[in-house]
């Protein structure tokens, strides 16, 4: 971008400091260090140490962002009036490694549980009532006497 009295090594160090300062934002780090974005990509390609250091900074920044988002969610659990849309988005996108997701996974064992999308017997008050209803239907269909419940 401009002629500078700094050496290339000093420019790289300055860029990495700016990258850390701006939370991993490459555009802002390039502007602060007065380095063209293409120069940053060239440095990454030509200098393995620089590439590793830049990746570590990006990882650290991402982890800090995750920590902050988790703190917002924890706070929101105590005060539901707080806006959490951004934190939830961050956690759903970047928090997968920590177990965050915006989807619910339900496991279904073959031969057990609901059939299709049907709700169990409407009169069943508990899972045991529903299971007993199912076993009573099976035993009457097989000709075996129904089990008595008290």
Residue pairs with C-beta under 8 A, 6 or more apart in sequence:
1 34
1 35
1 36
2 34
4 11
4 34
6 14
11 33
11 35
12 43
12 47
12 50
14 33
15 29
15 30
15 33
15 35
15 40
15 43
16 50
16 53
16 54
16 57
17 33
18 28
18 29
18 30
18 32
18 33
19 25
19 26
19 29
19 54
19 57
19 58
20 57
20 60
20 61
21 29
21 32
22 28
22 29
22 32
23 61
23 64
23 65
24 57
24 58
24 60
24 61
24 62
26 37
26 40
27 37
29 35
29 40
30 36
30 37
30 39
30 40
40 54
43 50
43 51
44 50
44 51
44 54
45 51
62 94
65 90
65 94
66 90
66 91
66 94
66 95
66 98
69 86
69 87
69 90
69 91
69 94
69 95
70 87
70 91
70 95
70 98
72 82
72 84
72 86
72 87
73 84
73 87
73 88
73 91
75 82
76 82
76 83
76 84
76 87
88 102
91 98
91 100
92 100
92 101
92 102
95 101
108 114
114 120
120 130
120 133
120 134
121 129
121 130
121 133
123 129
123 133
124 130
124 133
132 147
132 149
135 147
136 146
136 147
139 145
139 146
139 147
140 146
